[in-house]
Amino acid sequence: MRSEGETPTLDQVARLAGVSKATASRALNGGARVSPQAQAAVDDAVRRLGYTPNAAARSLATRRTGSVGLIVPESDERIFADPFFAQMLHVVTRSVKAHDLQLVLLLTQPGKEEQRLMRYLRGRFVDGVIVTSHHRGDRLAENLAELGLPAVFIGSPWTNTDRVSIVESDGIGAGRQAARLLIDRGCRALGTIAGPADMHAGHDRLEGWRQEVSEAGLVADAVVHGDFTEAGGARACGVLLDEFPGIDGIFAASDLMAAGAVRELTARGRRVPEDVALVGYDDLGVAEQTDPPLTTFRNPIGAMATEAIRLLAQRIDEGPGEPPRRIVFAAELVRRASA
């Protein structure tokens, strides 16, 4: 069939399989319009010849790269300090492997470098993208929709929500549950350390908290925004205690900020939960390490990332024209000692 040391070719695969070169090519590139018998024959020929497809030629033939991008518009400091991103990357990496895809990590500064990122994406170096941790000022949803590149957002963007697929957690529901938990405990002077106002995650958890507190007939003006970091949580808690000294229940929109709040409360001689009950959000390991351990809401990162990759792979296979989808996961309450 071939000389010793000769690299096997697609023609040789086709001849050994007893099919046309076009059928052999289709069988190697996904099996579209190929009978099970022909697919089996080509697979057997590939195995016997030790044939390896030429990646560049395959990409040209299929217009696919076999790669997807994970866009994270955040500072390096936050990416490497926040367990949210470590867990997200872990699950996304595992999920893309299950779909026989390669992951390309695309880190950008929030509000910056977007034009350079879009130039890269226009080159079609990836077949689609997952976007996470987006901010109010970016135009990623609009630009990706106009580019026609398959995209799934983990968490809702601020604009063009009807033009891109979205997988998100129910932040409003979690905020309501957190407030209700504190109210049922007997807290009457509630406050919240909200997330950044330019992120939907911060906005939604705050909105849910406000709704529940107001509907209970309580005042919902004890709000200080943090930055999803432990230091930011400590600073925000200090402001809350200075401005609302009678506060007896706090919902922090992330466990890192809640950990900072525990530190600040302890430094001021306020016991948790006896003097101030505290509820966090994420449950990514931090909550178990505070003293006392945090009552919190488990952010369904694993389920969201897995579903986002499944949706993206589906959209890549289906091609343009499929309507966007929106999937919402509930956050699970995890009771510990802080509330």
Buried (B, 14 or more C-beta within 10 A) or exposed (E): EEEEEEEBBBEBBBBBBEBEEEBBBBBBBEBEEBEEEBBEBBBEBBEEBEBEBEEEEBBEBBEBBBBBBBBBBBBEEBBEBBBBBBBBBEBBBBBBEEBEBEBBEBBBEBEEEBEEBBEBBEEEEBBBBBBBBBBBEBBBBBBBBEBEBBBBBBBBBBBBBEBBBBBBBBBBBBBBBBBBBBBEBEBBBBBBBBBBEBBBBBBBBBBBBBBBBEEBEBEBEBBBBBBBBBBBBBBBBBBBBEEBEEBBBBBBBBBBBBBBBBBBBEEBEBEBBEEBBBBBBBBBEBBEEBEBBBBBBBBBBBBBBBBBBBBBBBBBEEEEEEEBBEBBBBBBBBEBEBB
